[in-house]
Amino acid sequence: MAKIGYIGLGIMGAAMARNLMKAGHELVVHNRSRVIVDALAAEGAVAARSPAEVARQVEFVCTNLPDSPDVEQVVLGPDGILEGAQSGTVFIDNSTIKPETARMLAGRLAEKDVHALDAPVSGGDVGARDGTLTIMVGGPQEAFDRSVPLFEATGKAWVLVGDSGGGQIAKVCNQIIVGAQMASLAEALITAQKSGVDPQRVVEAIKGGAAQMWTLDVKPPRLFAGNRGPGFKAYMQHKDLGIVLDTARTYGVPLPVSSVIHQLYTAMLEQGNREQDNSAIVSVYESLARISLDEPDRQ
Protein backbone atom coordinates (compact mmCIF):
# COMPACT_ATOMS: atom_id res chain seq x y z
CA MET A 1 0.00 0.00 0.00
CA ALA A 2 1.14 3.52 -0.78
CA LYS A 3 1.64 6.63 1.30
CA ILE A 4 -0.40 9.33 -0.43
CA GLY A 5 -0.89 13.04 0.09
CA TYR A 6 -4.20 14.67 -0.82
CA ILE A 7 -4.63 18.45 -1.07
CA GLY A 8 -8.03 19.99 -1.79
CA LEU A 9 -10.83 18.32 0.15
CA GLY A 10 -14.04 19.67 -1.32
CA ILE A 11 -17.01 17.56 -2.38
CA MET A 12 -14.92 15.53 -4.81
CA GLY A 13 -11.55 15.55 -3.06
CA ALA A 14 -12.84 14.46 0.34
CA ALA A 15 -14.74 11.54 -1.17
CA MET A 16 -11.73 10.44 -3.20
CA ALA A 17 -9.47 10.72 -0.16
CA ARG A 18 -11.84 8.54 1.85
CA ASN A 19 -11.86 5.90 -0.89
CA LEU A 20 -8.07 5.85 -0.90
CA MET A 21 -8.12 5.21 2.85
CA LYS A 22 -10.77 2.51 2.46
CA ALA A 23 -8.44 0.77 0.01
CA GLY A 24 -5.79 0.62 2.74
CA HIS A 25 -3.53 3.47 1.67
CA GLU A 26 -1.96 5.76 4.27
CA LEU A 27 -3.06 9.35 3.76
CA VAL A 28 -1.61 12.76 4.60
CA VAL A 29 -4.11 15.57 3.99
CA HIS A 30 -4.18 19.37 3.71
CA ASN A 31 -6.93 21.87 2.94
CA ARG A 32 -7.53 25.58 3.47
CA SER A 33 -10.54 24.78 5.65
CA ARG A 34 -9.47 22.75 8.68
CA VAL A 35 -12.90 21.24 9.37
CA ILE A 36 -12.57 18.51 6.76
CA VAL A 37 -8.91 17.97 7.65
CA ASP A 38 -9.88 17.34 11.27
CA ALA A 39 -12.69 15.00 10.14
CA LEU A 40 -10.34 12.93 8.00
CA ALA A 41 -7.71 12.91 10.76
CA ALA A 42 -10.35 11.44 13.07
CA GLU A 43 -10.83 8.71 10.45
CA GLY A 44 -7.14 7.85 10.35
CA ALA A 45 -5.44 10.37 8.04
CA VAL A 46 -2.44 12.45 9.06
CA ALA A 47 -3.05 16.22 9.05
CA ALA A 48 -0.46 18.54 7.48
CA ARG A 49 -0.15 22.33 7.66
CA SER A 50 1.12 23.02 4.14
CA PRO A 51 1.50 21.40 0.71
CA ALA A 52 5.24 21.16 1.28
CA GLU A 53 4.67 19.28 4.54
CA VAL A 54 2.41 16.87 2.68
CA ALA A 55 4.92 16.30 -0.11
CA ARG A 56 7.81 15.58 2.28
CA GLN A 57 5.96 12.57 3.73
CA VAL A 58 4.57 10.76 0.69
CA GLU A 59 5.40 8.97 -2.56
CA PHE A 60 2.28 10.26 -4.33
CA VAL A 61 0.74 13.69 -3.88
CA CYS A 62 -2.71 14.41 -5.31
CA THR A 63 -4.51 17.73 -5.72
CA ASN A 64 -8.16 18.52 -6.38
CA LEU A 65 -8.51 22.30 -6.57
CA PRO A 66 -10.91 24.79 -8.18
CA ASP A 67 -8.86 26.33 -11.00
CA SER A 68 -5.50 26.73 -12.71
CA PRO A 69 -4.15 29.53 -10.45
CA ASP A 70 -4.99 27.46 -7.35
CA VAL A 71 -3.02 24.46 -8.60
CA GLU A 72 -0.13 26.67 -9.68
CA GLN A 73 0.00 28.27 -6.22
CA VAL A 74 -0.14 24.95 -4.38
CA VAL A 75 2.60 23.46 -6.55
CA LEU A 76 4.96 26.41 -7.06
CA GLY A 77 4.08 28.87 -4.28
CA PRO A 78 5.72 29.29 -0.86
CA ASP A 79 5.55 26.03 1.11
CA GLY A 80 4.33 24.39 -2.09
CA ILE A 81 4.60 20.85 -3.36
CA LEU A 82 7.75 21.60 -5.38
CA GLU A 83 9.49 22.72 -2.20
CA GLY A 84 8.75 19.50 -0.34
CA ALA A 85 8.67 16.79 -3.00
CA GLN A 86 11.43 14.21 -3.18
CA SER A 87 13.02 12.74 -6.30
CA GLY A 88 10.73 10.08 -7.74
CA THR A 89 7.52 11.48 -6.26
CA VAL A 90 4.45 11.20 -8.52
CA PHE A 91 2.21 14.28 -8.63
CA ILE A 92 -1.40 13.55 -9.67
CA ASP A 93 -3.66 16.52 -10.31
CA ASN A 94 -7.36 15.59 -10.27
CA SER A 95 -8.38 19.22 -10.85
CA THR A 96 -9.78 20.54 -14.12
CA ILE A 97 -7.33 23.19 -15.34
CA LYS A 98 -5.96 24.61 -18.58
CA PRO A 99 -3.90 22.09 -20.57
CA GLU A 100 -1.14 24.68 -20.91
CA THR A 101 -0.94 25.02 -17.12
CA ALA A 102 -0.69 21.25 -16.73
CA ARG A 103 2.18 21.14 -19.21
CA MET A 104 3.99 24.03 -17.54
CA LEU A 105 3.71 22.41 -14.09
CA ALA A 106 4.92 19.06 -15.46
CA GLY A 107 8.00 20.80 -16.83
CA ARG A 108 8.77 22.58 -13.56
CA LEU A 109 8.29 19.42 -11.51
CA ALA A 110 10.46 17.39 -13.88
CA GLU A 111 13.37 19.68 -12.97
CA LYS A 112 13.23 18.08 -9.50
CA ASP A 113 12.64 14.57 -10.88
CA VAL A 114 8.98 14.66 -9.88
CA HIS A 115 6.69 12.90 -12.37
CA ALA A 116 3.43 14.71 -13.13
CA LEU A 117 0.11 13.27 -14.24
CA ASP A 118 -2.81 15.54 -15.12
CA ALA A 119 -5.74 13.31 -14.19
CA PRO A 120 -9.08 15.15 -14.19
CA VAL A 121 -12.15 13.09 -13.37
CA SER A 122 -15.77 12.79 -14.43
CA GLY A 123 -18.72 11.23 -12.63
CA GLY A 124 -19.81 13.90 -10.17
CA ASP A 125 -20.28 13.63 -6.45
CA VAL A 126 -21.97 10.23 -6.81
CA GLY A 127 -19.00 8.81 -8.70
CA ALA A 128 -16.57 10.29 -6.19
CA ARG A 129 -18.42 8.71 -3.25
CA ASP A 130 -18.92 5.36 -4.96
CA GLY A 131 -15.40 5.14 -6.39
CA THR A 132 -16.75 4.94 -9.93
CA LEU A 133 -15.13 7.98 -11.52
CA THR A 134 -13.73 8.07 -15.03
CA ILE A 135 -10.13 9.31 -14.93
CA MET A 136 -8.50 10.95 -17.96
CA VAL A 137 -4.72 10.98 -17.68
CA GLY A 138 -1.84 12.77 -19.37
CA GLY A 139 1.81 12.12 -18.59
CA PRO A 140 4.55 9.47 -18.68
CA GLN A 141 3.64 5.79 -18.95
CA GLU A 142 5.84 4.75 -16.00
CA ALA A 143 4.15 7.20 -13.61
CA PHE A 144 0.75 6.09 -14.91
CA ASP A 145 1.58 2.44 -14.28
CA ARG A 146 2.75 3.21 -10.73
CA SER A 147 -0.50 5.10 -10.07
CA VAL A 148 -2.94 2.37 -11.12
CA PRO A 149 -3.63 1.25 -7.50
CA LEU A 150 -4.79 4.81 -6.74
CA PHE A 151 -7.04 4.83 -9.80
CA GLU A 152 -8.47 1.47 -8.78
CA ALA A 153 -9.48 2.95 -5.42
CA THR A 154 -11.26 5.97 -6.87
CA GLY A 155 -12.45 5.07 -10.36
CA LYS A 156 -14.07 2.52 -12.62
CA ALA A 157 -12.11 3.48 -15.75
CA TRP A 158 -8.80 5.20 -16.38
CA VAL A 159 -7.07 5.88 -19.68
CA LEU A 160 -3.64 7.32 -20.44
CA VAL A 161 -4.65 9.72 -23.21
CA GLY A 162 -1.18 10.99 -24.09
CA ASP A 163 1.66 13.16 -22.84
CA SER A 164 1.30 15.94 -20.25
CA GLY A 165 -1.83 17.97 -20.92
CA GLY A 166 -3.56 15.07 -22.65
CA GLY A 167 -5.80 14.37 -19.67
CA GLN A 168 -6.94 17.99 -19.59
CA ILE A 169 -7.64 17.96 -23.34
CA ALA A 170 -9.83 14.90 -22.76
CA LYS A 171 -11.62 16.76 -19.96
CA VAL A 172 -12.21 19.70 -22.31
CA CYS A 173 -13.90 17.29 -24.72
CA ASN A 174 -15.86 15.77 -21.84
CA GLN A 175 -17.12 19.19 -20.71
CA ILE A 176 -18.18 20.15 -24.21
CA ILE A 177 -20.55 17.18 -24.11
CA VAL A 178 -21.60 17.64 -20.46
CA GLY A 179 -22.51 21.29 -21.05
CA ALA A 180 -24.59 20.33 -24.08
CA GLN A 181 -26.33 17.58 -22.10
CA MET A 182 -27.28 19.92 -19.26
CA ALA A 183 -28.66 22.55 -21.64
CA SER A 184 -30.53 20.04 -23.80
CA LEU A 185 -32.00 18.37 -20.70
CA ALA A 186 -33.27 21.75 -19.50
CA GLU A 187 -34.77 22.51 -22.91
CA ALA A 188 -36.54 19.14 -23.00
CA LEU A 189 -37.99 19.44 -19.49
CA ILE A 190 -39.24 22.99 -20.04
CA THR A 191 -40.70 22.08 -23.45
CA ALA A 192 -42.69 19.27 -21.84
CA GLN A 193 -43.86 21.46 -18.95
CA LYS A 194 -44.77 24.41 -21.18
CA SER A 195 -46.72 22.08 -23.48
CA GLY A 196 -48.83 20.75 -20.62
CA VAL A 197 -47.26 17.29 -20.51
CA ASP A 198 -45.77 15.76 -17.35
CA PRO A 199 -41.95 16.08 -17.68
CA GLN A 200 -41.43 13.03 -15.46
CA ARG A 201 -43.45 10.86 -17.83
CA VAL A 202 -41.56 12.32 -20.79
CA VAL A 203 -38.26 11.32 -19.18
CA GLU A 204 -39.56 7.79 -18.60
CA ALA A 205 -40.70 7.62 -22.22
CA ILE A 206 -37.44 8.73 -23.83
CA LYS A 207 -34.66 7.48 -21.57
CA GLY A 208 -34.70 4.00 -23.07
CA GLY A 209 -34.32 5.27 -26.62
CA ALA A 210 -31.77 7.21 -28.62
CA ALA A 211 -31.76 10.05 -26.04
CA GLN A 212 -30.47 7.75 -23.27
CA MET A 213 -27.51 9.21 -21.36
CA TRP A 214 -26.11 9.38 -17.83
CA THR A 215 -27.51 12.89 -17.41
CA LEU A 216 -31.04 11.73 -18.20
CA ASP A 217 -30.74 8.87 -15.69
CA VAL A 218 -29.26 10.89 -12.81
CA LYS A 219 -30.33 14.53 -12.96
CA PRO A 220 -34.15 14.59 -13.48
CA PRO A 221 -35.01 12.77 -10.22
CA ARG A 222 -33.08 15.42 -8.29
CA LEU A 223 -34.75 18.27 -10.15
CA PHE A 224 -38.24 16.79 -9.77
CA ALA A 225 -37.62 16.40 -6.02
CA GLY A 226 -36.76 20.12 -5.79
CA ASN A 227 -33.11 19.34 -5.09
CA ARG A 228 -30.92 21.79 -6.97
CA GLY A 229 -27.92 21.52 -4.64
CA PRO A 230 -24.61 20.19 -5.95
CA GLY A 231 -23.51 17.71 -7.29
CA PHE A 232 -21.24 19.68 -9.49
CA LYS A 233 -21.58 23.39 -8.84
CA ALA A 234 -22.74 25.69 -11.62
CA TYR A 235 -19.83 28.09 -11.20
CA MET A 236 -17.43 25.18 -11.75
CA GLN A 237 -19.27 24.18 -14.92
CA HIS A 238 -19.00 27.83 -16.03
CA LYS A 239 -15.27 27.79 -15.26
CA ASP A 240 -14.77 24.55 -17.17
CA LEU A 241 -16.60 25.92 -20.20
CA GLY A 242 -14.30 28.94 -20.02
CA ILE A 243 -11.35 26.51 -20.28
CA VAL A 244 -13.12 24.85 -23.21
CA LEU A 245 -13.35 28.17 -25.06
CA ASP A 246 -9.77 29.17 -24.16
CA THR A 247 -8.54 25.86 -25.55
CA ALA A 248 -10.64 26.32 -28.68
CA ARG A 249 -9.06 29.72 -29.26
CA THR A 250 -5.57 28.28 -28.74
CA TYR A 251 -6.06 25.61 -31.39
CA GLY A 252 -8.40 27.50 -33.73
CA VAL A 253 -11.48 25.35 -33.15
CA PRO A 254 -14.94 26.87 -33.76
CA LEU A 255 -17.30 25.98 -30.89
CA PRO A 256 -20.49 28.00 -31.43
CA VAL A 257 -22.71 25.69 -29.33
CA SER A 258 -20.35 25.69 -26.35
CA SER A 259 -20.12 29.48 -26.59
CA VAL A 260 -23.89 29.82 -26.23
CA ILE A 261 -24.01 27.33 -23.34
CA HIS A 262 -21.25 29.27 -21.58
CA GLN A 263 -23.43 32.38 -21.85
CA LEU A 264 -26.39 30.47 -20.38
CA TYR A 265 -24.25 29.56 -17.37
CA THR A 266 -23.16 33.19 -17.14
CA ALA A 267 -26.85 34.09 -16.87
CA MET A 268 -27.35 31.44 -14.20
CA LEU A 269 -24.52 32.89 -12.13
CA GLU A 270 -26.03 36.36 -12.56
CA GLN A 271 -29.28 34.98 -11.12
CA GLY A 272 -27.35 34.21 -7.94
CA ASN A 273 -27.40 30.45 -8.49
CA ARG A 274 -23.66 29.83 -8.71
CA GLU A 275 -23.67 27.26 -5.87
CA GLN A 276 -26.48 25.18 -7.37
CA ASP A 277 -25.98 21.99 -9.37
CA ASN A 278 -24.99 22.34 -13.02
CA SER A 279 -28.33 20.74 -13.97
CA ALA A 280 -30.09 23.72 -12.37
CA ILE A 281 -29.32 25.58 -15.60
CA VAL A 282 -33.04 24.82 -16.05
CA SER A 283 -33.64 27.95 -13.95
CA VAL A 284 -32.50 30.13 -16.87
CA TYR A 285 -35.03 28.45 -19.15
CA GLU A 286 -37.71 28.77 -16.47
CA SER A 287 -37.14 32.52 -16.46
CA LEU A 288 -37.20 32.77 -20.24
CA ALA A 289 -40.32 30.59 -20.61
CA ARG A 290 -42.04 32.10 -17.55
CA ILE A 291 -42.76 28.67 -16.07
CA SER A 292 -41.41 26.42 -13.34
CA LEU A 293 -40.95 22.67 -13.36
CA ASP A 294 -43.06 22.37 -10.22
CA GLU A 295 -45.75 24.92 -11.09
CA PRO A 296 -48.40 25.33 -13.81
CA ASP A 297 -47.78 27.67 -16.72
CA ARG A 298 -47.37 31.18 -15.22
CA GLN A 299 -48.07 33.15 -18.40
C-alpha positions as CSV (number, residue, x, y, z in Angstrom):
1,M,0.0,0.0,0.0
2,A,1.1,3.5,-0.8
3,K,1.6,6.6,1.3
4,I,-0.4,9.3,-0.4
5,G,-0.9,13.0,0.1
6,Y,-4.2,14.7,-0.8
7,I,-4.6,18.4,-1.1
8,G,-8.0,20.0,-1.8
9,L,-10.8,18.3,0.1
10,G,-14.0,19.7,-1.3
11,I,-17.0,17.6,-2.4
12,M,-14.9,15.5,-4.8
13,G,-11.5,15.5,-3.1
14,A,-12.8,14.5,0.3
15,A,-14.7,11.5,-1.2
16,M,-11.7,10.4,-3.2
17,A,-9.5,10.7,-0.2
18,R,-11.8,8.5,1.9
19,N,-11.9,5.9,-0.9
20,L,-8.1,5.8,-0.9
21,M,-8.1,5.2,2.8
22,K,-10.8,2.5,2.5
23,A,-8.4,0.8,0.0
24,G,-5.8,0.6,2.7
25,H,-3.5,3.5,1.7
26,E,-2.0,5.8,4.3
27,L,-3.1,9.3,3.8
28,V,-1.6,12.8,4.6
29,V,-4.1,15.6,4.0
30,H,-4.2,19.4,3.7
31,N,-6.9,21.9,2.9
32,R,-7.5,25.6,3.5
33,S,-10.5,24.8,5.6
34,R,-9.5,22.8,8.7
35,V,-12.9,21.2,9.4
36,I,-12.6,18.5,6.8
37,V,-8.9,18.0,7.7
38,D,-9.9,17.3,11.3
39,A,-12.7,15.0,10.1
40,L,-10.3,12.9,8.0
41,A,-7.7,12.9,10.8
42,A,-10.3,11.4,13.1
43,E,-10.8,8.7,10.5
44,G,-7.1,7.8,10.3
45,A,-5.4,10.4,8.0
46,V,-2.4,12.5,9.1
47,A,-3.0,16.2,9.0
48,A,-0.5,18.5,7.5
49,R,-0.2,22.3,7.7
50,S,1.1,23.0,4.1
51,P,1.5,21.4,0.7
52,A,5.2,21.2,1.3
53,E,4.7,19.3,4.5
54,V,2.4,16.9,2.7
55,A,4.9,16.3,-0.1
56,R,7.8,15.6,2.3
57,Q,6.0,12.6,3.7
58,V,4.6,10.8,0.7
59,E,5.4,9.0,-2.6
60,F,2.3,10.3,-4.3
61,V,0.7,13.7,-3.9
62,C,-2.7,14.4,-5.3
63,T,-4.5,17.7,-5.7
64,N,-8.2,18.5,-6.4
65,L,-8.5,22.3,-6.6
66,P,-10.9,24.8,-8.2
67,D,-8.9,26.3,-11.0
68,S,-5.5,26.7,-12.7
69,P,-4.1,29.5,-10.4
70,D,-5.0,27.5,-7.3
71,V,-3.0,24.5,-8.6
72,E,-0.1,26.7,-9.7
73,Q,0.0,28.3,-6.2
74,V,-0.1,24.9,-4.4
75,V,2.6,23.5,-6.6
76,L,5.0,26.4,-7.1
77,G,4.1,28.9,-4.3
78,P,5.7,29.3,-0.9
79,D,5.5,26.0,1.1
80,G,4.3,24.4,-2.1
81,I,4.6,20.9,-3.4
82,L,7.7,21.6,-5.4
83,E,9.5,22.7,-2.2
84,G,8.7,19.5,-0.3
85,A,8.7,16.8,-3.0
86,Q,11.4,14.2,-3.2
87,S,13.0,12.7,-6.3
88,G,10.7,10.1,-7.7
89,T,7.5,11.5,-6.3
90,V,4.5,11.2,-8.5
91,F,2.2,14.3,-8.6
92,I,-1.4,13.5,-9.7
93,D,-3.7,16.5,-10.3
94,N,-7.4,15.6,-10.3
95,S,-8.4,19.2,-10.9
96,T,-9.8,20.5,-14.1
97,I,-7.3,23.2,-15.3
98,K,-6.0,24.6,-18.6
99,P,-3.9,22.1,-20.6
100,E,-1.1,24.7,-20.9
101,T,-0.9,25.0,-17.1
102,A,-0.7,21.2,-16.7
103,R,2.2,21.1,-19.2
104,M,4.0,24.0,-17.5
105,L,3.7,22.4,-14.1
106,A,4.9,19.1,-15.5
107,G,8.0,20.8,-16.8
108,R,8.8,22.6,-13.6
109,L,8.3,19.4,-11.5
110,A,10.5,17.4,-13.9
111,E,13.4,19.7,-13.0
112,K,13.2,18.1,-9.5
113,D,12.6,14.6,-10.9
114,V,9.0,14.7,-9.9
115,H,6.7,12.9,-12.4
116,A,3.4,14.7,-13.1
117,L,0.1,13.3,-14.2
118,D,-2.8,15.5,-15.1
119,A,-5.7,13.3,-14.2
120,P,-9.1,15.1,-14.2
121,V,-12.1,13.1,-13.4
122,S,-15.8,12.8,-14.4
123,G,-18.7,11.2,-12.6
124,G,-19.8,13.9,-10.2
125,D,-20.3,13.6,-6.4
126,V,-22.0,10.2,-6.8
127,G,-19.0,8.8,-8.7
128,A,-16.6,10.3,-6.2
129,R,-18.4,8.7,-3.2
130,D,-18.9,5.4,-5.0
131,G,-15.4,5.1,-6.4
132,T,-16.7,4.9,-9.9
133,L,-15.1,8.0,-11.5
134,T,-13.7,8.1,-15.0
135,I,-10.1,9.3,-14.9
136,M,-8.5,11.0,-18.0
137,V,-4.7,11.0,-17.7
138,G,-1.8,12.8,-19.4
139,G,1.8,12.1,-18.6
140,P,4.5,9.5,-18.7
141,Q,3.6,5.8,-18.9
142,E,5.8,4.7,-16.0
143,A,4.2,7.2,-13.6
144,F,0.7,6.1,-14.9
145,D,1.6,2.4,-14.3
146,R,2.7,3.2,-10.7
147,S,-0.5,5.1,-10.1
148,V,-2.9,2.4,-11.1
149,P,-3.6,1.2,-7.5
150,L,-4.8,4.8,-6.7
151,F,-7.0,4.8,-9.8
152,E,-8.5,1.5,-8.8
153,A,-9.5,2.9,-5.4
154,T,-11.3,6.0,-6.9
155,G,-12.5,5.1,-10.4
156,K,-14.1,2.5,-12.6
157,A,-12.1,3.5,-15.7
158,W,-8.8,5.2,-16.4
159,V,-7.1,5.9,-19.7
160,L,-3.6,7.3,-20.4
161,V,-4.6,9.7,-23.2
162,G,-1.2,11.0,-24.1
163,D,1.7,13.2,-22.8
164,S,1.3,15.9,-20.2
165,G,-1.8,18.0,-20.9
166,G,-3.6,15.1,-22.6
167,G,-5.8,14.4,-19.7
168,Q,-6.9,18.0,-19.6
169,I,-7.6,18.0,-23.3
170,A,-9.8,14.9,-22.8
171,K,-11.6,16.8,-20.0
172,V,-12.2,19.7,-22.3
173,C,-13.9,17.3,-24.7
174,N,-15.9,15.8,-21.8
175,Q,-17.1,19.2,-20.7
176,I,-18.2,20.1,-24.2
177,I,-20.6,17.2,-24.1
178,V,-21.6,17.6,-20.5
179,G,-22.5,21.3,-21.0
180,A,-24.6,20.3,-24.1
181,Q,-26.3,17.6,-22.1
182,M,-27.3,19.9,-19.3
183,A,-28.7,22.5,-21.6
184,S,-30.5,20.0,-23.8
185,L,-32.0,18.4,-20.7
186,A,-33.3,21.7,-19.5
187,E,-34.8,22.5,-22.9
188,A,-36.5,19.1,-23.0
189,L,-38.0,19.4,-19.5
190,I,-39.2,23.0,-20.0
191,T,-40.7,22.1,-23.4
192,A,-42.7,19.3,-21.8
193,Q,-43.9,21.5,-18.9
194,K,-44.8,24.4,-21.2
195,S,-46.7,22.1,-23.5
196,G,-48.8,20.8,-20.6
197,V,-47.3,17.3,-20.5
198,D,-45.8,15.8,-17.3
199,P,-42.0,16.1,-17.7
200,Q,-41.4,13.0,-15.5
201,R,-43.5,10.9,-17.8
202,V,-41.6,12.3,-20.8
203,V,-38.3,11.3,-19.2
204,E,-39.6,7.8,-18.6
205,A,-40.7,7.6,-22.2
206,I,-37.4,8.7,-23.8
207,K,-34.7,7.5,-21.6
208,G,-34.7,4.0,-23.1
209,G,-34.3,5.3,-26.6
210,A,-31.8,7.2,-28.6
211,A,-31.8,10.1,-26.0
212,Q,-30.5,7.7,-23.3
213,M,-27.5,9.2,-21.4
214,W,-26.1,9.4,-17.8
215,T,-27.5,12.9,-17.4
216,L,-31.0,11.7,-18.2
217,D,-30.7,8.9,-15.7
218,V,-29.3,10.9,-12.8
219,K,-30.3,14.5,-13.0
220,P,-34.1,14.6,-13.5
221,P,-35.0,12.8,-10.2
222,R,-33.1,15.4,-8.3
223,L,-34.7,18.3,-10.1
224,F,-38.2,16.8,-9.8
225,A,-37.6,16.4,-6.0
226,G,-36.8,20.1,-5.8
227,N,-33.1,19.3,-5.1
228,R,-30.9,21.8,-7.0
229,G,-27.9,21.5,-4.6
230,P,-24.6,20.2,-5.9
231,G,-23.5,17.7,-7.3
232,F,-21.2,19.7,-9.5
233,K,-21.6,23.4,-8.8
234,A,-22.7,25.7,-11.6
235,Y,-19.8,28.1,-11.2
236,M,-17.4,25.2,-11.8
237,Q,-19.3,24.2,-14.9
238,H,-19.0,27.8,-16.0
239,K,-15.3,27.8,-15.3
240,D,-14.8,24.5,-17.2
241,L,-16.6,25.9,-20.2
242,G,-14.3,28.9,-20.0
243,I,-11.4,26.5,-20.3
244,V,-13.1,24.8,-23.2
245,L,-13.3,28.2,-25.1
246,D,-9.8,29.2,-24.2
247,T,-8.5,25.9,-25.6
248,A,-10.6,26.3,-28.7
249,R,-9.1,29.7,-29.3
250,T,-5.6,28.3,-28.7
251,Y,-6.1,25.6,-31.4
252,G,-8.4,27.5,-33.7
253,V,-11.5,25.3,-33.1
254,P,-14.9,26.9,-33.8
255,L,-17.3,26.0,-30.9
256,P,-20.5,28.0,-31.4
257,V,-22.7,25.7,-29.3
258,S,-20.3,25.7,-26.3
259,S,-20.1,29.5,-26.6
260,V,-23.9,29.8,-26.2
261,I,-24.0,27.3,-23.3
262,H,-21.3,29.3,-21.6
263,Q,-23.4,32.4,-21.9
264,L,-26.4,30.5,-20.4
265,Y,-24.3,29.6,-17.4
266,T,-23.2,33.2,-17.1
267,A,-26.9,34.1,-16.9
268,M,-27.3,31.4,-14.2
269,L,-24.5,32.9,-12.1
270,E,-26.0,36.4,-12.6
271,Q,-29.3,35.0,-11.1
272,G,-27.4,34.2,-7.9
273,N,-27.4,30.5,-8.5
274,R,-23.7,29.8,-8.7
275,E,-23.7,27.3,-5.9
276,Q,-26.5,25.2,-7.4
277,D,-26.0,22.0,-9.4
278,N,-25.0,22.3,-13.0
279,S,-28.3,20.7,-14.0
280,A,-30.1,23.7,-12.4
281,I,-29.3,25.6,-15.6
282,V,-33.0,24.8,-16.0
283,S,-33.6,27.9,-13.9
284,V,-32.5,30.1,-16.9
285,Y,-35.0,28.4,-19.1
286,E,-37.7,28.8,-16.5
287,S,-37.1,32.5,-16.5
288,L,-37.2,32.8,-20.2
289,A,-40.3,30.6,-20.6
290,R,-42.0,32.1,-17.5
291,I,-42.8,28.7,-16.1
292,S,-41.4,26.4,-13.3
293,L,-40.9,22.7,-13.4
294,D,-43.1,22.4,-10.2
295,E,-45.8,24.9,-11.1
296,P,-48.4,25.3,-13.8
297,D,-47.8,27.7,-16.7
298,R,-47.4,31.2,-15.2
299,Q,-48.1,33.2,-18.4
